[in-house]
Amino acid sequence: GYSIEEGGAVAESDKGNSSVYSVLPVTLFVMLILLMVQLKRISRMLLALLMAPFGLIGIVLAMLPTGTPMGFVALLGVIALSGMIIRNAVILISEVDNNTVAGMDREAAIIAAARHRSRPILLTACAAILGMIPIAEQVFWGPMAFAIIGGLIIATLITLTVLPASLSVVMQWEDKWQKRECRQ
């Protein structure tokens, strides 16, 4: 006549996680549509999306040494972090596209965009990181703060270095593809 039921923090965390996971597919779909409207190319949308996983490196580097648990609140931090990283990528990609539309060649457009947008990207990342420091030591909000702090530090640096290089490769590939299409 005995039974075991899971309760407490674990059960509440599972309830929270399941509520987030149930809405996530719709959210991702809407996000993809908005990215396509903003960036106007699938290749640019994919580049912006592919920047988000780089935040995981920083999350691990921040949470593992401090022993911070990966629970529901940290998951909320990861979701918020993904949005911040993708926003930074969209800012940089849009600037490159605007530069090329204005007549700049590919390499000059990428260099100018990286120079022009690196300060705003770094300043907004620093503001978010510094805003998380006061709550980092709290029991409830600490995991979210550590996820955002660590992830944003690493992802911002990678966005400002890897994204311009990746965009250059994608734009070279697109130019070759267009030249091949014109010949046929």
TAMO-V360932 format. One record per run of one state. SS is the DSSP state (~ for helix, > for strand, _ for the rest). FROM is the first residue (numbers start at 1). TO is the last residue. If there is no record, write none. Layout:
ss:SS from:FROM to:TO
ss:SS from:FROM to:TO
This chain:
ss:_ from:1 to:7
ss:~ from:8 to:39
ss:_ from:40 to:41
ss:~ from:42 to:52
ss:_ from:53 to:54
ss:~ from:55 to:66
ss:_ from:67 to:71
ss:~ from:72 to:101
ss:_ from:102 to:105
ss:~ from:106 to:133
ss:_ from:134 to:141
ss:~ from:142 to:183
ss:_ from:184 to:184
